[in-house]
């Protein structure tokens, strides 16, 4: 496996691979890798000839009071893991390499980033879409893999690719969960044993919501009431939002028609966790 830290070198290597006729598959991450990340890379390995993974904790997607400095990092362990799943190139630039002095250009996807996490994290998606656009220009992938766990991010990136005519297939991948249902996340490392156990409640609440939908319930308010009730049974769970929205526009809906999602963000102590589940007619 090759490790590249300079953007120019990554671009040269990507161009070379393209000239050789290879399909470049790309998995961007912020590191501290778990099975969720690795599942994206395994799919990339199957579908591409050259598999690139990036590890970069992107400062522009964190708010001033958020956990950029505290975000977990372990490059040595990450490199071991990605080598095992067959990554060909790991791109791991420094902040100065990605944001040299004078940097001032951002990509903003407007509507789909305004609801859900966009309310409590107003600059988050602007940071995400900007860094992903940069990474796409550096890695030059044909295919890029993103998890449905970060559903709003996936929708925003699909929108950006479409709106800016980027010639890249964005592939959404299912959420990988712990045995008790908790969605895998690098931030789970912040949870102490007690909070970690309590966090499984989030997925249980989503499953309950989906069950109600499967039984024919179509009122968002009725489903949300039950989902909230399950979360609120845990006194220390601090709900940022629990919403049902259209799966494409991410606008709130009252009555579920077509494809929808139940999405939530809940703080367990200091750790903010997100999760979602898709509701669609079988
Ligand atoms: P992150 O390092 O948190 O920025 O995540 C990098 C990529 O991995 C994103 O596309 C995430 O959606 C995806 N990802 C994170 N957690 C999971 C998970 N539990 N299952 C599937 N994909 C995930």
Boltz pocket constraint, residues with backbone or C-beta under 6 A from the ligand:
constraints:
  - pocket:
      binder: B
      contacts: [[A, 28], [A, 29], [A, 30], [A, 31], [A, 35], [A, 36], [A, 37], [A, 39], [A, 40], [A, 145], [A, 146], [A, 147], [A, 148], [A, 149], [A, 150], [A, 173], [A, 174], [A, 175], [A, 176], [A, 177], [A, 183], [A, 184], [A, 185], [A, 186]]
      max_distance: 6.0
